[in-house]
Amino acid sequence: MSLRDRDLISIQQARELTARAAEAQKSFAKFSQTQVDAVVEACAAAALEASEQLARLAVEETGYGNVTDKMIKNEVGAVLVPRALRGMKTVGILREDTEKGIVEVASPVGVVAAIIPCTNPTSTAIYKILISVKAQNAIVASPHPSATRCICATVDVLARAAAKAGAPEGLIACMSETTLQGTQELMRQRAVGVILATGGTGLVRAAYSSGKPAYGVGPGNVPAFIERTADVRKAVADIIAGKTFDYGTICSSEQAIVAEEAVAEQALEECRRQGAYFLSPEEMQKLGAVLIDPVRHIPNAKFVGRPATRIAELAGFKVPPASRVLIARLQPDQVGREHPLSAEKLSPILAFFVVKDAAAGIELCQRLLTFGGAGHTCAVHSQNEAFIREFGAAVPAFRVCVNTPAVHGSVGFSTNLFPAMTLGCGAPGGNITSDNIGPQHLMNVKRIAWGSRPVGHRTISADQRMAGPAATTVSAPAAAGQAGPKPAAATKTSLTAAPPATSSTSAANALEAADRQLIAQVVERVMAQQGISRSEVASAPNPDAAESALPTPKEVAAAAAAAAFGGAAQPSLTPAPVPAPSSAPGSGRAQEGITGPKIAGFVSESDVRLAITRQEKIFIGPKSIVTPSARDLASAHDVLILAS
């Protein structure tokens, strides 16, 4: 079978599985919270029972990590995740705020496209299935090609358990033939509501550029700072436990020790005592030359998730059989691409830095994170509460693990963070969120909101609209009653100054006068600001003088908005009479018996429509203001004439 055939099979599989999942989700969306929770619990129980089998399969297929630690990771998904989900509302009404009058309702996204990595294949699959189903979604998994068998086996275990618990067939699915083209097709499917992308930087970028909402992760270059008040023995034990867990395959595992000078020697001695091997300059050079891919600047897959002794062999030197972790001593200025051992390594290799004081430690941790793990995770070991808070606020990481292994703390194993295998890095890491991803990220929230503040009403008939500014009935509801699902009925109070109009003509005249009074107030204010008296406008030899006193479109709009929204306070100015035009407000149409055309100072769309109806022209001058909508309409009907 050719590569092209595999691509076509993968693409077709993505389409078929997504279509089935979408249909299954429509049925699943009718399930109650109790029914959804029963499916989640059934899946979790099946995953726990198969934990060891799936861990062995993952190590056999990928060669990464070890069975014991992969079992623990599977159990994080199968035990800690469902424990965190119990009692969480994800179906129907989530919250009601009777004081504000808002009801929040859950709305599933539909189908989740889950990209599963090879470093943590089975545990990530368990976790993503549970949080997707909890949010009442279907899920289609796309495995990394080098971990297809173990990921498909994991999905099959949970899919069977879900079906036995009453879930629709096809709700949980996995692509068995995965290629780049097939994964891209999955992410583009219309039924896919969101993408959960765990993998390399290129894959995460592809997810973000797919046109679908996506949750991705960034790389982690996790520093662990040992401050002078730390319990150094425990700090070193925590760091080595985190770094050697599953041979460093979790991206939140420690990558560098940063020790304050006052405790540096003690930390070095503890590292030696607890199984660390310190590399010689020659060994550092050999390892650095092969550890990081020089083109893509990512860890060389040959070294990922391997024990320390095997890594040394691959690099061309030998270490004692009991060596748990390899440590390279670097200077604080040796951070960056030219120093590969300062980067994320995804294997039991640590850099070791010594800094003068706490301030220098914070600065170095900031540089390490900015270089290769912005927004991800860091650790601090200290007994100084004030310093811990200072450190946490200063470093560009969204998970700051205190006196615990970074890897165990970040995924919620040794802390009370939400248990997760997808850790957002926020804006610094190019991600949409800094959270540990959970069901709350895989559903939309619909808000039903009751009115709680009065809004004025303007009513304009079709005839009045064509005739330009016209009479309206302005009313505002009385203060609303108690907000909530059953707000008190609001009453309407007329705000119109004049008695109700008895005909459309009288109503139009009444509101035109009211509108003109409001505009006159704005004109009065503008004239006062510009030092123009009414007598100057009245005796102006040409229309330009009067035009300068006209309100700007923004001021007219502001005045109209103030009138519309319940009679907001108006400027306390005495209304001044505004010269009435012969035809319509603001128009400059030629009139019989008048020598020369009258120039319009301000032309609105209503003026143009009235001119079209009356088959008239509007004359404008260099200082005339014409709204964009008026200009467009006038151009189509040849209404505007520029007076010379």
C-alpha positions as CSV (number, residue, x, y, z in Angstrom):
1,M,0.0,0.0,0.0
2,S,1.5,3.3,-1.0
3,L,1.8,6.4,1.2
4,R,-0.8,8.1,-0.9
5,D,-3.2,5.3,-0.2
6,R,-2.6,5.6,3.5
7,D,-3.4,9.3,3.3
8,L,-6.7,8.6,1.6
9,I,-7.7,5.9,4.0
10,S,-6.8,8.2,6.9
11,I,-8.8,11.1,5.5
12,Q,-11.9,8.9,4.8
13,Q,-11.6,7.5,8.3
14,A,-11.6,10.9,9.8
15,R,-14.7,11.9,7.9
16,E,-16.6,8.7,8.8
17,L,-15.8,8.6,12.5
18,T,-16.6,12.3,12.9
19,A,-20.0,11.8,11.2
20,R,-20.8,8.9,13.4
21,A,-19.7,10.7,16.5
22,A,-21.8,13.7,15.6
23,E,-24.9,11.6,15.4
24,A,-24.1,9.8,18.6
25,Q,-23.6,13.2,20.4
26,K,-27.1,14.3,19.3
27,S,-28.6,11.4,21.2
28,F,-26.1,11.9,24.1
29,A,-27.1,15.5,24.4
30,K,-30.5,14.3,25.7
31,F,-29.0,12.4,28.6
32,S,-29.5,13.7,32.1
33,Q,-26.7,14.6,34.4
34,T,-27.1,11.3,36.2
35,Q,-26.9,9.3,33.0
36,V,-23.8,11.3,31.8
37,D,-22.1,10.7,35.2
38,A,-22.8,7.0,35.0
39,V,-21.1,6.8,31.6
40,V,-18.1,8.7,33.0
41,E,-17.8,6.4,36.0
42,A,-18.1,3.3,33.8
43,C,-15.3,4.5,31.6
44,A,-13.0,5.4,34.5
45,A,-13.6,1.9,36.2
46,A,-12.7,0.2,32.9
47,A,-9.5,2.3,32.5
48,L,-8.4,1.5,36.1
49,E,-8.9,-2.2,35.5
50,A,-6.8,-2.1,32.3
51,S,-4.2,0.2,33.7
52,E,-1.2,-2.2,33.8
53,Q,-2.1,-3.8,30.5
54,L,-2.2,-0.4,28.7
55,A,1.0,0.7,30.4
56,R,2.9,-2.3,29.2
57,L,1.5,-1.9,25.7
58,A,2.6,1.8,25.6
59,V,6.2,1.0,26.7
60,E,6.5,-1.9,24.2
61,E,5.2,0.2,21.3
62,T,7.0,3.5,21.9
63,G,10.1,2.5,24.0
64,Y,9.5,5.6,26.2
65,G,9.3,5.5,30.0
66,N,8.6,2.5,32.2
67,V,5.6,0.4,33.1
68,T,5.4,1.3,36.8
69,D,5.2,5.1,36.2
70,K,2.9,4.7,33.2
71,M,0.5,2.8,35.4
72,I,0.6,5.7,37.9
73,K,-0.1,8.2,35.0
74,N,-3.0,6.0,33.9
75,E,-4.4,6.0,37.4
76,V,-4.2,9.8,37.5
77,G,-6.7,9.7,34.7
78,A,-8.7,6.8,36.0
79,V,-8.9,7.8,39.6
80,L,-8.1,11.5,40.2
81,V,-9.9,12.8,37.2
82,P,-13.3,11.2,37.9
83,R,-12.9,12.2,41.6
84,A,-12.5,15.8,40.5
85,L,-15.5,15.5,38.2
86,R,-18.0,14.2,40.8
87,G,-20.6,16.8,41.7
88,M,-19.6,19.0,38.8
89,K,-22.6,20.3,36.9
90,T,-22.2,20.0,33.1
91,V,-25.8,19.3,31.9
92,G,-28.7,21.7,31.9
93,I,-28.8,24.6,34.4
94,L,-25.4,25.2,35.9
95,R,-26.0,28.3,38.1
96,E,-28.8,30.7,38.9
97,D,-28.2,34.2,40.2
98,T,-31.6,35.5,41.3
99,E,-30.2,38.8,42.5
100,K,-28.7,39.6,39.0
101,G,-31.5,37.8,37.1
102,I,-29.1,35.5,35.2
103,V,-29.5,31.7,34.6
104,E,-26.5,29.8,33.1
105,V,-27.2,26.7,31.0
106,A,-24.6,24.2,29.7
107,S,-24.3,23.7,25.9
108,P,-21.9,21.0,24.6
109,V,-19.5,21.8,21.8
110,G,-20.4,18.6,19.9
111,V,-17.4,16.6,18.8
112,V,-13.9,16.9,20.3
113,A,-11.0,16.2,18.1
114,A,-8.3,14.8,20.4
115,I,-4.7,14.7,19.3
116,I,-2.8,12.2,21.5
117,P,1.0,12.2,21.9
118,C,3.4,9.3,22.0
119,T,5.1,10.3,25.3
120,N,2.0,9.9,27.4
121,P,-0.3,8.0,25.1
122,T,-2.6,5.9,27.2
123,S,-2.9,8.3,30.2
124,T,-3.7,11.3,27.9
125,A,-6.3,9.2,26.0
126,I,-8.1,8.3,29.3
127,Y,-8.1,11.8,30.6
128,K,-9.3,13.4,27.3
129,I,-12.2,10.9,27.0
130,L,-13.4,11.4,30.5
131,I,-13.5,15.2,30.4
132,S,-15.1,15.2,26.9
133,V,-17.9,12.8,27.9
134,K,-18.4,14.7,31.2
135,A,-19.2,17.8,29.1
136,Q,-21.7,15.8,27.1
137,N,-19.5,15.7,23.9
138,A,-18.4,12.9,21.6
139,I,-14.7,12.4,21.0
140,V,-12.6,11.2,18.1
141,A,-8.9,10.5,18.9
142,S,-6.0,10.9,16.4
143,P,-3.0,9.0,17.8
144,H,0.6,9.8,17.2
145,P,1.7,7.2,14.5
146,S,4.3,5.7,16.8
147,A,1.7,5.0,19.5
148,T,-1.3,4.0,17.4
149,R,-1.8,0.5,18.9
150,C,-1.7,1.4,22.5
151,I,-3.9,4.5,22.0
152,C,-6.5,2.6,20.0
153,A,-6.5,-0.1,22.6
154,T,-7.2,2.5,25.3
155,V,-10.0,4.1,23.4
156,D,-11.6,0.7,22.7
157,V,-11.6,-0.2,26.4
158,L,-13.4,3.0,27.3
159,A,-15.8,2.9,24.3
160,R,-16.9,-0.6,25.3
161,A,-17.5,0.5,28.9
162,A,-19.5,3.6,27.7
163,A,-21.7,1.4,25.4
164,K,-22.5,-0.9,28.3
165,A,-23.5,2.1,30.4
166,G,-26.0,3.1,27.7
167,A,-24.0,5.6,25.7
168,P,-24.7,5.7,21.9
169,E,-22.4,3.7,19.6
170,G,-19.7,5.9,18.0
171,L,-19.6,8.4,20.9
172,I,-15.9,7.5,21.6
173,A,-13.8,6.6,18.6
174,C,-10.2,6.4,17.4
175,M,-8.5,6.6,14.0
176,S,-6.5,3.4,13.4
177,E,-4.8,4.8,10.3
178,T,-3.2,8.1,11.1
179,T,-1.3,10.4,8.8
180,L,-0.7,14.1,8.8
181,Q,-3.3,14.6,6.1
182,G,-5.9,12.5,8.1
183,T,-5.3,14.5,11.3
184,Q,-5.7,17.8,9.4
185,E,-8.9,16.5,7.9
186,L,-10.2,15.5,11.3
187,M,-9.5,19.0,12.7
188,R,-11.3,20.6,9.7
189,Q,-14.6,18.6,10.0
190,R,-17.7,20.8,10.4
191,A,-19.0,18.7,13.3
192,V,-15.8,19.2,15.3
193,G,-16.5,21.9,17.9
194,V,-13.1,22.1,19.5
195,I,-9.6,20.6,19.2
196,L,-7.6,19.2,22.2
197,A,-4.0,19.2,20.9
198,T,-1.2,17.6,22.9
199,G,2.0,17.2,21.0
200,G,4.8,19.1,19.4
201,T,4.9,22.8,18.6
202,G,4.2,22.2,14.9
203,L,1.1,20.1,15.6
204,V,-0.3,22.7,18.1
205,R,0.2,25.4,15.5
206,A,-1.6,23.3,12.9
207,A,-4.5,23.0,15.4
208,Y,-4.6,26.8,16.0
209,S,-4.6,27.4,12.2
210,S,-7.3,24.9,11.4
211,G,-10.1,27.5,11.8
212,K,-11.5,25.7,14.9
213,P,-11.3,26.6,18.5
214,A,-8.3,24.8,20.0
215,Y,-6.6,24.1,23.3
216,G,-2.9,23.5,22.8
217,V,0.1,23.2,25.0
218,G,3.6,24.7,24.9
219,P,7.0,23.3,25.8
220,G,8.1,23.2,29.4
221,N,11.6,24.2,30.5
222,V,10.9,23.9,34.2
223,P,13.4,25.4,36.6
224,A,13.4,24.4,40.3
225,F,14.8,27.0,42.7
226,I,16.3,26.0,46.0
227,E,16.2,29.1,48.3
228,R,18.4,29.4,51.3
229,T,15.6,28.5,53.8
230,A,14.7,25.2,52.0
231,D,14.8,21.7,53.4
232,V,17.6,20.9,51.0
233,R,17.5,17.1,51.4
234,K,13.7,17.0,50.6
235,A,14.1,19.6,47.8
236,V,16.7,17.5,46.0
237,A,14.6,14.3,46.6
238,D,11.5,16.0,45.1
239,I,13.4,17.3,42.1
240,I,15.0,13.9,41.3
241,A,11.7,12.2,41.8
242,G,10.0,14.5,39.4
243,K,12.8,14.4,36.8
244,T,13.1,10.6,36.8
245,F,9.3,9.9,36.8
246,D,8.6,7.9,33.6
247,Y,12.1,9.0,32.6
248,G,11.2,12.7,32.2
249,T,8.5,12.2,29.5
250,I,6.0,14.7,31.0
251,C,6.8,18.3,29.8
252,S,6.3,19.7,33.3
253,S,9.2,17.7,34.8
254,E,12.2,19.6,36.1
255,Q,14.9,20.6,33.6
256,A,17.2,22.7,35.8
257,I,18.2,23.1,39.4
258,V,18.8,26.7,40.4
259,A,20.5,26.8,43.9
260,E,21.2,29.8,46.0
261,E,24.9,30.1,46.8
262,A,24.3,29.7,50.6
263,V,23.0,26.1,50.1
264,A,24.6,25.2,46.8
265,E,27.3,22.8,48.2
266,Q,24.7,21.0,50.4
267,A,22.5,20.6,47.3
268,L,25.3,19.3,45.2
269,E,26.2,16.7,47.9
270,E,22.6,15.6,48.2
271,C,22.4,15.1,44.4
272,R,25.4,12.8,44.5
273,R,24.0,11.0,47.5
274,Q,20.7,10.4,45.8
275,G,22.0,8.9,42.6
276,A,23.0,11.8,40.4
277,Y,26.0,11.5,38.0
278,F,27.8,14.8,37.3
279,L,29.0,15.1,33.7
280,S,32.6,16.1,32.9
281,P,33.2,19.0,30.4
282,E,34.0,16.4,27.7
283,E,30.8,14.4,28.5
284,M,28.8,17.5,28.4
285,Q,30.1,18.3,25.0
286,K,29.3,14.9,23.7
287,L,25.8,14.8,25.1
288,G,25.1,18.4,24.0
289,A,26.1,17.6,20.4
290,V,23.4,14.9,20.0
291,L,20.7,15.7,22.6
292,I,18.8,18.5,20.7
293,D,17.8,18.4,17.0
294,P,19.8,21.2,15.5
295,V,17.2,22.1,12.9
296,R,13.9,21.9,14.8
297,H,15.5,22.7,18.2
298,I,13.5,20.0,20.0
299,P,14.7,17.0,22.0
300,N,16.2,14.2,19.8
301,A,13.6,11.3,19.9
302,K,16.4,8.8,20.4
303,F,17.0,10.2,23.9
304,V,13.5,10.9,25.0
305,G,12.1,8.8,27.9
306,R,15.3,6.7,28.2
307,P,17.1,5.8,31.5
308,A,20.2,7.8,32.4
309,T,22.5,4.8,31.7
310,R,21.1,4.3,28.2
311,I,21.4,8.0,27.4
312,A,25.1,7.9,28.3
313,E,25.7,4.9,26.0
314,L,23.9,6.6,23.1
315,A,26.1,9.7,23.7
316,G,29.3,7.7,23.7
317,F,30.3,7.4,27.3
318,K,29.5,5.2,30.3
319,V,28.2,6.0,33.8
320,P,27.7,3.8,36.9
321,P,24.8,1.4,36.7
322,A,23.1,3.1,39.7
323,S,23.0,6.5,38.1
324,R,19.4,7.9,38.2
325,V,20.0,11.2,36.6
326,L,22.7,13.0,34.6
327,I,23.6,16.6,35.8
328,A,25.5,19.2,33.8
329,R,27.0,22.2,35.8
330,L,26.4,25.4,33.9
331,Q,27.1,29.1,34.6
332,P,24.1,31.5,34.9
333,D,25.0,33.1,31.6
334,Q,24.9,29.7,29.7
335,V,21.2,29.8,28.7
336,G,20.0,29.7,25.1
337,R,20.3,27.7,21.9
338,E,24.1,27.7,22.0
339,H,23.8,25.8,25.3
340,P,21.6,22.7,24.5
341,L,21.7,21.4,28.0
342,S,19.9,24.5,29.2
343,A,16.8,23.5,27.1
344,E,13.9,21.2,27.6
345,K,15.3,17.6,27.5
346,L,12.3,15.2,28.2
347,S,14.7,12.7,29.7
348,P,16.5,12.3,33.1
349,I,19.1,15.1,32.5
350,L,19.3,18.2,34.6
351,A,21.3,21.5,34.4
352,F,22.7,22.8,37.7
353,F,23.1,26.6,38.3
354,V,24.4,28.4,41.3
355,V,23.3,32.0,41.9
356,K,24.4,34.6,44.4
357,D,21.0,35.4,46.0
358,A,17.3,35.1,45.7
359,A,17.0,38.0,43.3
360,A,19.5,36.4,41.0
361,G,17.6,33.1,41.3
362,I,14.4,34.8,40.2
363,E,16.1,36.4,37.3
364,L,17.7,33.2,36.1
365,C,14.4,31.3,36.4
366,Q,12.7,34.0,34.3
367,R,15.4,33.6,31.6
368,L,15.1,29.8,31.5
369,L,11.3,29.9,31.2
370,T,11.4,32.6,28.5
371,F,14.0,30.6,26.5
372,G,12.0,27.4,26.4
373,G,9.0,27.2,28.7
374,A,7.1,30.5,28.9
375,G,3.9,30.1,30.7
376,H,4.3,26.5,31.7
377,T,5.5,25.4,35.1
378,C,8.2,26.0,37.7
379,A,9.0,24.9,41.2
380,V,10.3,26.6,44.3
381,H,11.6,25.0,47.5
382,S,11.6,27.4,50.5
383,Q,10.2,27.9,54.0
384,N,9.9,31.7,53.5
385,E,6.3,32.4,52.8
386,A,6.9,36.0,51.8
387,F,9.6,34.9,49.3
388,I,7.4,32.1,47.9
389,R,4.8,34.7,47.0
390,E,7.3,37.1,45.6
391,F,8.8,34.3,43.4
392,G,5.4,33.1,42.3
393,A,4.4,36.6,41.2
394,A,7.6,37.2,39.3
395,V,8.2,34.1,37.2
396,P,6.4,33.7,33.8
397,A,4.8,30.3,34.7
398,F,1.2,29.6,35.4
399,R,1.8,26.6,37.7
400,V,4.2,27.4,40.5
401,C,4.7,24.2,42.5
402,V,5.8,24.8,46.1
403,N,7.9,22.2,48.0
404,T,6.8,19.3,45.8
405,P,8.0,17.7,42.5
406,A,7.0,20.0,39.6
407,V,5.6,17.1,37.5
408,H,3.4,15.7,40.3
409,G,2.3,19.1,41.4
410,S,1.4,20.4,37.9
411,V,-0.8,17.5,37.0
412,G,-2.7,17.6,40.3
413,F,-1.2,14.5,41.8
414,S,0.5,16.1,44.8
415,T,-1.5,19.4,44.8
416,N,-5.1,20.4,44.5
417,L,-4.8,21.6,41.0
418,F,-7.3,20.1,38.6
419,P,-5.9,16.7,37.5
420,A,-4.9,17.1,33.8
421,M,-2.6,15.9,31.1
422,T,-3.1,19.1,29.0
423,L,-1.6,22.1,30.7
424,G,-2.3,25.5,29.1
425,C,0.6,28.0,28.9
426,G,-1.5,31.1,28.3
427,A,-0.4,34.0,26.1
428,P,3.3,33.7,26.8
429,G,3.2,30.1,25.5
430,G,1.0,30.9,22.6
431,N,-2.0,29.2,24.1
432,I,-5.6,30.4,24.6
433,T,-5.7,29.5,28.3
434,S,-3.3,29.1,31.2
435,D,-5.6,26.5,32.9
436,N,-5.3,22.8,33.5
437,I,-7.9,21.8,30.9
438,G,-11.2,20.3,32.2
439,P,-14.8,19.8,31.1
440,Q,-15.5,23.5,31.7
441,H,-13.3,24.3,28.7
442,L,-15.3,21.8,26.4
443,M,-18.7,23.4,26.7
444,N,-20.3,26.7,26.0
445,V,-22.4,28.5,28.6
446,K,-25.7,30.0,27.6
447,R,-26.9,32.9,29.7
448,I,-30.6,33.8,30.1
449,A,-30.7,37.3,31.4
450,W,-33.8,39.3,32.7
451,G,-34.1,43.0,32.3
452,S,-33.1,45.0,35.4
453,R,-32.8,48.6,34.3
454,P,-35.2,50.8,32.3
455,V,-34.7,51.6,28.6
456,G,-36.5,54.4,26.8
457,H,-38.5,53.5,23.6
458,R,-38.6,55.4,20.3
459,T,-41.3,54.4,17.9
460,I,-41.1,55.6,14.3
461,S,-43.7,54.6,11.7
462,A,-42.8,53.7,8.1
463,D,-44.2,57.0,6.8
464,Q,-42.3,59.0,9.4
465,R,-39.1,57.2,8.5
466,M,-39.4,58.1,4.9
467,A,-40.2,61.7,5.8
468,G,-37.0,62.2,7.8
469,P,-36.8,63.3,11.5
470,A,-40.3,62.9,12.8
471,A,-42.4,62.5,15.9
472,T,-41.8,59.6,18.2
473,T,-43.4,58.4,21.4
474,V,-40.7,58.3,24.0
475,S,-41.5,56.1,27.0
476,A,-39.4,54.4,29.7
477,P,-40.4,51.5,31.9
478,A,-40.6,52.1,35.6
479,A,-37.8,50.6,37.7
480,A,-37.9,46.9,37.2
481,G,-39.0,44.7,40.0
482,Q,-36.8,42.1,41.6
483,A,-34.5,40.6,39.0
484,G,-34.7,36.8,38.5
485,P,-36.5,34.1,36.7
486,K,-39.9,35.9,37.4
487,P,-39.2,39.7,37.3
488,A,-41.9,42.1,38.3
489,A,-43.9,43.5,35.4
490,A,-42.7,46.9,34.3
491,T,-45.0,49.8,33.7
492,K,-44.5,52.5,31.0
493,T,-44.5,56.2,31.8
494,S,-44.8,58.7,28.9
495,L,-41.9,61.1,28.7
496,T,-43.3,63.2,25.8
497,A,-43.7,66.8,26.8
498,A,-46.6,67.6,24.5
499,P,-50.1,65.9,24.7
500,P,-50.4,62.7,22.7
501,A,-50.8,63.4,19.0
502,T,-54.3,62.7,17.5
503,S,-53.0,62.0,14.0
504,S,-49.8,61.0,12.3
505,T,-49.3,64.6,11.0
506,S,-49.7,66.2,14.4
507,A,-47.5,63.5,16.0
508,A,-44.8,64.2,13.4
509,N,-45.0,68.0,14.0
510,A,-44.8,67.5,17.8
511,L,-41.7,65.3,17.8
512,E,-40.0,67.4,15.1
513,A,-40.4,70.4,17.4
514,A,-39.1,68.3,20.3
515,D,-36.1,67.1,18.3
516,R,-35.4,70.6,17.1
517,Q,-35.4,71.9,20.6
518,L,-32.9,69.2,21.6
519,I,-30.7,70.0,18.6
520,A,-31.0,73.7,19.3
521,Q,-29.5,73.1,22.8
522,V,-26.5,71.4,21.2
523,V,-26.2,74.2,18.7
524,E,-26.3,76.8,21.5
525,R,-23.5,75.0,23.3
526,V,-21.3,74.8,20.2
527,M,-21.9,78.5,19.4
528,A,-21.0,79.4,23.0
529,Q,-17.8,77.4,22.8
530,Q,-16.8,79.0,19.5
531,G,-17.7,82.5,20.7
532,I,-20.5,83.0,18.1
533,S,-23.6,85.0,19.1
534,R,-27.1,84.4,17.8
535,S,-27.1,87.9,16.2
536,E,-24.0,87.0,14.2
537,V,-25.7,83.9,12.8
538,A,-28.9,85.7,12.0
539,S,-27.1,88.5,10.2
540,A,-24.5,86.3,8.4
541,P,-24.1,87.5,4.8
542,N,-23.5,84.0,3.6
543,P,-24.5,80.5,4.7
544,D,-21.0,79.5,5.8
545,A,-21.2,81.5,9.0
546,A,-24.4,79.7,10.1
547,E,-22.9,76.4,9.0
548,S,-20.0,76.8,11.5
549,A,-22.5,76.8,14.3
550,L,-24.2,73.5,13.3
551,P,-23.6,70.6,15.6
552,T,-21.3,67.8,14.5
553,P,-22.8,64.5,13.5
554,K,-21.3,63.0,16.8
555,E,-23.1,65.6,18.9
556,V,-26.4,65.1,17.1
557,A,-26.1,61.4,17.6
558,A,-25.2,61.8,21.3
559,A,-28.2,64.1,21.8
560,A,-30.6,61.6,20.0
561,A,-29.2,58.8,22.1
562,A,-29.7,60.7,25.3
563,A,-33.4,61.3,24.4
564,A,-33.9,57.6,23.4
565,F,-32.5,56.2,26.7
566,G,-35.1,57.4,29.1
567,G,-34.7,61.1,29.2
568,A,-31.1,61.5,30.4
569,A,-30.2,64.9,31.8
570,Q,-29.8,67.5,29.0
571,P,-27.7,70.7,29.0
572,S,-29.5,73.4,31.0
573,L,-29.5,76.0,28.2
574,T,-32.4,78.1,27.0
575,P,-33.5,76.7,23.7
576,A,-32.8,79.2,20.9
577,P,-34.9,79.4,17.7
578,V,-33.3,77.6,14.8
579,P,-34.0,79.1,11.3
580,A,-36.5,76.7,9.8
581,P,-35.6,75.4,6.3
582,S,-38.2,75.6,3.5
583,S,-38.5,71.9,2.9
584,A,-36.9,69.6,5.5
585,P,-34.3,69.9,8.3
586,G,-30.8,70.4,7.0
587,S,-31.8,70.5,3.3
588,G,-30.7,73.1,0.9
589,R,-33.1,72.7,-2.0
590,A,-33.7,75.4,-4.5
591,Q,-37.0,77.2,-3.7
592,E,-39.3,79.2,-6.0
593,G,-38.9,82.9,-5.8
594,I,-35.5,82.8,-4.1
595,T,-32.4,84.0,-6.0
596,G,-29.7,81.3,-5.8
597,P,-29.8,77.9,-4.1
598,K,-29.8,77.5,-0.3
599,I,-26.7,75.6,0.9
600,A,-27.3,72.7,3.3
601,G,-25.1,72.7,6.4
602,F,-25.8,69.1,7.3
603,V,-27.4,66.3,5.1
604,S,-28.7,63.1,6.5
605,E,-30.0,60.0,4.8
606,S,-33.6,61.1,5.7
607,D,-33.0,64.4,3.8
608,V,-31.9,62.5,0.8
609,R,-34.9,60.1,0.9
610,L,-37.3,63.1,1.1
611,A,-35.6,64.8,-1.8
612,I,-35.9,61.7,-3.9
613,T,-39.6,61.4,-3.0
614,R,-40.2,65.1,-4.0
615,Q,-37.9,64.9,-7.0
616,E,-35.7,67.8,-5.6
617,K,-32.0,68.5,-5.5
618,I,-29.9,69.3,-2.4
619,F,-27.2,72.0,-2.7
620,I,-24.0,71.6,-0.6
621,G,-21.0,73.8,-0.1
622,P,-17.4,73.2,0.8
623,K,-18.2,73.1,4.5
624,S,-21.3,71.0,4.3
625,I,-21.4,67.9,6.4
626,V,-22.9,64.8,4.6
627,T,-23.2,61.5,6.4
628,P,-21.7,58.5,4.6
629,S,-25.1,56.8,4.2
630,A,-26.6,60.0,2.8
631,R,-23.7,60.4,0.3
632,D,-24.1,56.8,-0.9
633,L,-27.8,57.1,-1.4
634,A,-27.5,60.5,-3.1
635,S,-24.8,59.3,-5.5
636,A,-27.1,56.5,-6.7
637,H,-30.0,59.0,-7.4
638,D,-27.9,62.1,-8.4
639,V,-29.4,64.3,-5.6
640,L,-26.4,66.3,-4.4
641,I,-25.2,69.4,-6.3
642,L,-22.0,71.2,-5.3
643,A,-22.8,74.9,-5.4
644,S,-20.0,77.1,-6.9
